[in-house]
Amino acid sequence: MKGLILSGGEGTRLRPLTHTRAKQLVPIANKPVLFYGIEDMAAAGIVDIAIVVGDTHQEIREAVGDGSSFGVKVTYIQQAAPLGLAHCVLIARDFLGDDCFVMYLGDNMLEQGLAQFVAGFEQSQDDVVAPCRAQILLTPVENPSAFGVADLGSDGSVVGLTEKPADPQSNLALVGVYLFDPLIHEAVGAIQPSERGELEITDAIGWLIQNHHRVTHCLLEGWWIDTGKKDPLLECNRLVLDTMSRQVNGAVDQTSKVEGRVRVADGAKIINSTVRGPAVIGTDACIQNSFIGPYTSIGDDCLISDAELDHSVVLQGCRIEGTSRITDSLIGQHVQVVRTSQGRQTSRLMLGDHSQVELGQ
């Protein structure tokens, strides 16, 4: 079993942040989203992984390297333009060979690991009469018209897939994880680009179904989040922080309080401040005369002074000084947010790297 992680998207829904960085490297609890997917594959025993990259390939290559730090081997496949999920399978043909594989969207996060899905799919390959050719993950959603939706037969097999249907046959949406055997290459070669000019993976799976090949499904346990927008990304940060344990390695002075499940990394300093978990404070960050509220991730080398933050993600090297409450915010690298005059208000921000914001009264 091999792994194929798709990280070539442009991240238009997270702009301006993704004008200067790969969306798959935006951190959740101070760890890039992409790393969680690689770790999930490694935990499922998948150690030969290809990452499909686009314009942000250099940043991803520098962050992931050869994969050895994750216990895997990583190959990079360049996609010239975002031409669809099935196109990623097409250009990865040489890497995939005749092996089964997991395809994983690099900006998705799952509470449940991959091991159970992989084991179930491999077991289904033993059916000599009707081996499973593809397995999809499904989860109930409140608004199925916004997703790809599966139609299931009485025996639980997948009998149809519809992209964003006006009249959904079910409330079961496709999660961004797929398992395939080598027949998917024939399917990808048989389909045509959709109206938006992309090779759709739903069309390739539909080809398998129309040609009487067995496609199965698993229902996802726990949460699934596409982190491609600010609010879902912040929600994902909250969910991951909820699973973390307390670990204080940095320095906390006697006038400070660190309450609950808080991780304070090496070299961080908490001075005359309160940090209320769940929260994570990055390496060499400095929190002084401030309040850091629940569900907040502060990146490495940040300075937070005379400020109040909660329910936010702050990336590396930021300086936030003299502000009243900032909440529900996503703040890029090396951003400066300072107050120019006294005043009390709540701010909600989404700032790209190297921004500078002055908050007036």
Secondary structure by P-SEA (a helix, b strand, c coil): cbbbbbccccccccccccccccccccccccccaaaaaaaaaaaacccbbbbbbccaaaaaaaaccccccccbbbbbbbbcccccaaaaaaaaccccccbbbbbbcccccccccaaaaaaaaaaaaccccccccbbbbbbbbccccccbbbbbccccccccccccccccccccccccbbbbccaaaaaaaaccccccccccaaaaaaaaaaaccbbbbbbbcccccccccaaaaaaaaaaaaaacccccccccccccccccbbbbccccccccbbbcccccccccbbbccbbbccbbbbccbbbbccccccccccccbbbbcccccccccccccbbbbbbcbbbbbccccccccbbbbbbcc
